[in-house]
Amino acid sequence: MTTAVMRITQINLSNKRDVRDFLAVPFYIYRDIPQWVPPLAGDARLVLDRNRFPFYQHSEAAFFIARQNGTHLGRICVMDNRRFNDFRGENTAFFYLFETVDDASVADALFAEASQWARARRLDILMGPHGFTPMDGNGLLVNGFEHRPAFGQPYNPEYYVSLVERQGFTMNRETLSGYLSADTIFDERIHELAARVQKRRGLHVARYRTRKELRALLPHLKDLYNGSLGDAGTNVPLTDEEVDSLGEQLLWIADPRLIKVVMKGDGPVGFILAYPDISAAIQKVRGKLLPFGVIPALLEKKRTDWMNFNGAGLIEKYRGLGGTAILFSEMYKSATETGQFKHAEVVQNPEHIVHGFRSMPSTDSGACRPLIPEQIVHYFGQPRMGGRHQMGS
């Protein structure tokens, strides 16, 4: 009796069966992992649609799947983000959507194909996991596997870490997700500092009540994002089409009460984005909103007592002037003013936000700082001309 050979194939995005098989892989990998939250089916399909997804207007990606004996053992995406490389002056490839059974030979084969694809395009560094848009959760979970992730944030089995490091990857940067309780007491000095900074710098915080008001904000989203986060980490300025796509995602899940924008006159200079955590509903409907999953998701949005802070940023010139205190103060207000939420996840914080939390004063009673670390995510990079699969010429 012969053992079936494992094959790695690049899927044809015009072939419905290939697309279906690629999307099915994580449901096999996570079938016995209760913490995993599936992606929204529509969003997952969109990134495989070259005609509709804005990324393909300027860049290229390939998707590989590992099959053996009718079983889908793993998958990986590799992308040539030309906007990133042009903006940064680099020749970097990114991997994403990596999933595999606990088998080093499968991971090795997937990364070999991804590296070969990148090499053929004269890309000499491989980094990731890195998504297509700022709404995608980047990195690999390395600590906190016992917690259910906030909706849209990375989750993976613990064995992924060693399989990725085996390829020669090392940590490039770290992000922290943490827990806040509605009972947490922020030192009053934070709110006082926020008020002083607003008065001194001529700033105010815009609040929203309806989705119509939020929609009016969307034209400003591009400048706000590009000015506050667009040059941080591996982010690059967004195109108009990408802003439109992200705006629609934001509007679907948003609770207007939880969106705050820091304004200087009529112009936005910072923002904080939070939304109700609907992870429990997404798990129940297995990521499928249509035809019947929308109702459980909307009900969960209204009754959940968990919220997620998934974005915060300030235009750089305001960061060292107490502007971060405004974000922290508004974060606390968002968590407490509605009366709906008792728990909050502050997810994948950028460096200046993490630094702000660590430097926050404790209360007069000696209480610890408010953020309780829960999950740590590492973003990996291979050294140029290094690793098991060299990326150089």
N, C-alpha and C positions, 0 to 999 in steps of 0.2 A: 504494500500500500504506500503510495507516494503522498507526501505532504504538499498541499497547495502552496504555490509561491505567492508571497506578498507582492503586490504591485502598487507603485506610486504613479498616479496619472494626473495630468492637468485637466481639470474639468472644462467642458465647453459650456460657456454661460448661455448659449442659445439652446442647450439641450435640457429640457425640463427634468429628466431623470437625473442628470448630473447635478443640477442645482438642488433637487430634492435630497439626493444622497449627501451632499455636502452639508446641508442644513440639518440633516438627521444625526450627524455624528455626535454632537454634545448630548443629545437625549439618550444615546447609548452609554456614553462615558459616565454621565451623572445619574443614571437610573436608580442608584441606591444611595445617593447623597442628598439628604433632605434640605441642606442649606442652599443648594443651587437655585438661582432664579433665572428662568429662561429669558432670552431676548424676546422682544415683540416680533412676532412672525413677519409683519409687514416691513419693519425696519431691517430685519435680517435679509429679507429678499431684496430690498432696495439696493444694498451695497453690491449685489450681484447683477444689477441691471445697468449695463453700459449706456443705455439710452436715457435713463432717468436720473441716475445718481451724479451730482455735480462734480465729484472727484475726477471722473473720466474725461471731463472737458479739458483738463490740463495734465493728467497723469495716467499711470498705467498700473495694473495689478494682475497677479495670476493666483489661481487657487488650485491646490493639490490635495488629493485624497488618497489614503492608504486603504487598499481592499485586499481581503484574503478570504477565499471560500464563501463569498457572498456577505461577509461581515465587513463593516466599515470600522477600521481600527484607529484612524486618526485623520487629521487634516491640518493644513496650514495655508495662510495667505501671505504673499510677499508683494510689496509695492515699491514702485519707483515714483515717489512724490516729487515731481519736478519743480513744483512751486517751492517746496522746502529746500531742495538742492540749489535752485537758482538764488533763493533768498539768503541762504547760509553759505553759499560758495562751497558746497560739499558734494560728495558722490556717495550718498548713504541710501541703503535699502532698509525698509522696515518689514518686520514680520508681525502677523496679527492672526487672530482666530485659530491659534494653535490649540489643538486638542489631541490627546492620544491615550491609548491604554497604557498600563504600566509595563512597558516593554522598550528597552533602550534601542533595539534594532528598528522599531517603528519610528521613534523620534529621530534617530540618526538618518534614516532614509528620507524623512520629510525635510529635515534641515539641509540635507545634501541637495535635494531638488530645488529648494528655495535659494540656496547659495549659487547653484549653477545658473538659475534664471537671472539672478542679480549680476553675476559675473559677466554674463553675455551682454549686459547693458552697461558694462564698465563701472559698476558700482562696487566700491571697495570696503565698505563697512556695513554690517548688519546690526540693527538695533530693534528693540521691542520688548514686549508686545506694545504696539503703537497703533491706535485706531485711525479711522479715516477722518473723524470730526472731533471737535472739542467735547462733544457730548459722550463720546466713547470712553469707557474706562480703560486707561492704559496701565501696563505693568502686570506683574505676576504676584499673586498673594504669597507671602512668605511667613506670615504670622497672623493668627486669629481665625483659623479654619473652622472653629466651632460656632462662629457667628454667621447668621444669614447676612449677605451683603446688602447694602442699599441698592435699590433698583438701578440697573445700568452700570454697576461697578464690578470690578474684576472679582472673580472667584474661580478657583481651580483646586484640584487635588494636591495634596502636599508633595507627592512624588514628582510633580512637574518641575520643581525647583532643581532637583539633582539632574533631571534629564536635560534641562536647559543649560545648566552650568557645565555639564559634560561636553557641550558643544564648544566650550572655550569662552562662554559669556561670563562677564563679571558685572557687578552692580554699577550702574551709571548714576542713578539717583534714587532717592527714597521718598515716598509720600506716606502720610499718616492719616488714618481715619479714626475718629474718636467719638465718644458718647457724651452727650449733655443731658442732664435731667432738668425738667421744668422746675424742680426744687433747688437747683443750683443757684447759689447767690453770687452774682457778679459784684466785685468790689464797686462801691458807689463812685469811686474815683474814676472808673472807666467812663461812666455816663457823664460825669462832670467834665472830664477831658474832652469827650466827644462834643459836648455843648459849646465849650470854649473854642474848639477848633472850628466848628461851624460858624460861630460868630466872627472869629478873627479872620477866617479865610473867605467869608462870604458864601458859605456852602449851605445847602439845605437838602433834606431827604424827601424825594418824591415817593408818594404812596399810590397804590392803585386799588380800585374796587371792582372793576369789571374787565372782562376779556377784551372788550372794545377799547378800553384805555390802554391795555397792554399792547394791542395790535398797533396803536399809534406810536408805541415805543420802538417797534421793529426797525424803522428806517435809521434809527440812531444806533442800532445794535452793532453794526459793522465798525463804526468809529470807536465805540465804547470798548468792544472786545479787542480790536487791534491796538488801541492805546493802552489797555490795562493788562492784557495777557498775551497779545499776539506775538511778542518777542521773547516770551518766557519759555524756558525748557525747550521742547521741540515744537512749539506752536509757531505757526506762520500766519500772516494776515489772511483774513477770509475774503473770498470773492463775493460778489453780490448774490450769485446763485446759491452759494453755501450758506450765506446769511438767511436767505429766504427759506431754505430747507430746514435749518436749525430753528428758525422762528416758528415754523409750523409744529416741530417737535415740542418746543417750549410751550406753545399755546395749548397743546393737547393736555399736557400734564399739569400745567400751572394752576396755582391758586393765587389770584391777584393780590390777596392780602400778604403774601409771603415774598413778593418781589419788591425790592427796595433799590432805588437808584439815587446816588449822591450827585447833586447838581451844583454847577457853578453858573449862576444866572439861568439861561435856558439850555445850557450844554451839559451833558452827563460826563462826570469824571470818575465815577466808580459805581459798583453795583454789588448786591448780594442776592443770590438766587436760592430759594428754598422751595420745596414742593412736598406734598403729602406722600408718604411712602406707601405705595400700592403693591409692594413685593408679594404679600400674601395672596392677593387676588391674581397676580400674574402667574404665580406658581399653580394655583388651582385651575386656571384655564390653559396652562402650558404655553403661555405666550400668544395665544390666538384670541385676538379681540373680536374677530368676525367669524361667524355671524352673531354669536351669543355672548362673547366674552366682554363686550363693552359694558354691559350692565353690572356684572360683578366688580369691574374696575372702577366704575363711577361710584358705586356704593362704598367701596373700600376707601376711595378718596374722601368721602364725607365722614366716615366713621373711624378711620384709623387714628390712633393717638401717637403715631410715629411720624416724624418729619425728617427730611434730608436736606442739609445744606450742601449744595452741589456746585457752587460757584461763587467766588468773591474776587474782586479785583479793583485796583485803583490805578489811575494813570500815574506813572512813576513819580512825578514831581510832588505828589501829595503823600507818598508813603512814609517819608521820614518826618513829616510835619504833624503827626498825630492823626492822620487820616484813617489809619487802621483802627483806631479807637472807635471811630464812627461805625465801621463795619461790625465790630464786636458788640457795640451797644445796640445796633439795629438787629443783630442776630438774636440777642437776648429778648428784645421786644417781640420779634417774630415768633419766638418759641412760647411766649407767655401771654400775649395780648388776645389771641383768638379764643383761648379757653379750650381748644380742641386737643392740643398736643401735650403729652406728658414726657415724651422722649424725643431725642434728636440725634441723628448721625451727622457728623461734620466730616465730609468725605474727601479724600485725596486732595489735601490742602497744599497749595503752592508754598514755596519756601518762606515768603515774607509773612504769610498767614500763620504758619507753624511757629516761626520765630516770635510773632506777636503773642501767641498763646503761651509760649515758654517764658516770655518776659513779663507776663501780666502779674501784677501784685497779688499776693494772697490777701484774704480778708483780715480784718483786725483780729478776728477770733482765731486766726491761724489756719483756717480752712485751706485745703489744697486747691491748686488751680483748677478751673472748671472742666477742662477737657480730659477725659479718661481714655487713654489709647486703647483701641480694640483691634484694628487691623493694620498691618504694615504691608505695603506693596513696593516691590523693587522693579525698576526699569533697567533692562540689561543692554549691554553693548559688547560686541566682539572687538578686540584690538585689530587695527589695520594689519592686514597680512597675517592674522593670527587665528587661533581656534582650530577645531577639527577640520573645518571646511574653509580654507583660506579664501579670502575675498579679493586678493590682489591679482594682478595679471601674471 
